[in-house]
Amino acid sequence: MDPAGSAHGSARAAFERVFALTSVVPLAGFAVLHLGNYARALFGATALGDRHAPSGWALGGEAVLVWLPLAFHVALAGPVWRRRRTEPTEPRKAPSLALHRLTGALLAPFVVDHFVRFRWPILRGDRYPAESVLALARELSSTVAGFPLLAAWHALGTLALSYHLGYGLSRVAERYARKSALGRLRVLSFGVGVLAAVFGTLTIVRLATG
């Protein structure tokens, strides 16, 4: 056995695992904290979160657990996808994989836009977290030439996040889970994607229509 080749293979496997986790872990956190929290608006909540600025510990944890992993994943997504295109793919998986990559490309501008519109004003001290729902409702209920452009954009981004997260979890399970648990994990991954899509879309409709 070639020690150099073995070390290279181990390093590549470790990198592939880190690359996958820097997508599904922060996206899962983003979905739980945002979609799950905003979904409370379906039951009439108008103020979610605190009425004071986030603490330094909260901001540091957010940066380490969400923004830095996502930045790492986005920065390396292009080279990784180009290399994976040369690898053999099962024909039945090709459409799902292509959609996974497309939703990933949509997620980058969606998350950046969400950060600029809603998180950045909180970090600057112009808005409290508890005011985010009303700010989001104002955004989603606005129209451009009579068309709810921002609501449509948020719906598209939410569906892209739901699919990318659900399919990403399924791919992680296929790569690293035991075969005996693979079936259950696939169902769980599908359920996570569907729940995120349903609650996210219903919340957008609820906030956009008042």
Protein Blocks (a to p, Z undefined) as FASTA:
>chain_A
ZZklmmmmmmmmmmmmmmmmmmmmmmmmmmmmmmmmmmmmmnopabgcjfbdcdfklmmm
mmmmmmmmmmmmmmmmmmmmmmmmmpccdfklmmmmmmmmmmmmmmmmmmmmmmmmmmmm
mmnopacfklmmmmmmmmmmpceehiafklmmmmmmmmmmmmmmmmmmmmmmmmmmcfkl
mmmmmmmmmmmmmmmmmmmmmmmmmmmnZZ
